[in-house]
Amino acid sequence: MTDTTSHLSTTAHAYDAVAVQYAEFARTGLDDFPLDRGMFAAFAECTPSTGPVADVGCGPGYVAAHLRELGLDVFGVDLSPAMIEIARERYPHLRFEVGSMDALAVPDGSLGGVVSEYSLIHVPPHEVPSYLAEFRRVVARGGTLLLAFFEAEGGPVTPFDHKVVTAYRWPIDDLAALAADAGFDEIGRMLREPHADERFRRGRLLLRAR
């Protein structure tokens, strides 16, 4: 088994094991976070109507549902079959598929945008450029990418115990530079301090495919 296959299998099994608890926890995942919702609103406004939007690493589907409420044609993809089953039950009007965000089953340039909501955080750092390249492959020129992640707060890329499976905190400038190398130009960014029940600063990057 290759490192990549092992990482994907480990992540899928870890989220399968906690799918019910995670889905309940995430049910109101955006309610108390106006800055996060603001970045989704900006993403929706900046995304051209050249194709659907993929919510990659969609989990139980609450982000895809929010994007649909913002008027986007959206579908979700996740490694975890258990998460996809919950998403389909909760949001039967939306499309959800089991799959990996490093090999999306869509043609080149067929998407208006991609959202990675704390899903790229589980990718080993040396593999992140290949994931960003895949996002650029599927997003049409002028389309958008929204990345959400835990920010390293002045440090280097740092692994931490995510409680589900290993994750990594990223310096926002480093992740922006990798996205630029993959063919995305930055539109804007957001950093917010952790809420009372959060451990780390949160970051978001909104980017456009060139």
Secondary structure, DSSP 8 states (H G I E B T S, - for coil): --HHHHHHHHHHHHHHHTHHHHHHHHTTTTTT-HHHHHHHHHHHHHS-TTS-EEEET-TTSHHHHHHHHTT--EEEEES-HHHHHHHHHH-TTSEEEE--TTS-SS-TT-EEEEEEES-GGGS-GGGHHHHHHHHHHHEEEEEEEEEEEEB-TTS-SEEE--SSS-EEEB-HHHHHHHHHHHTEEEEEEEEE---TT--S-EEEEEEEE-
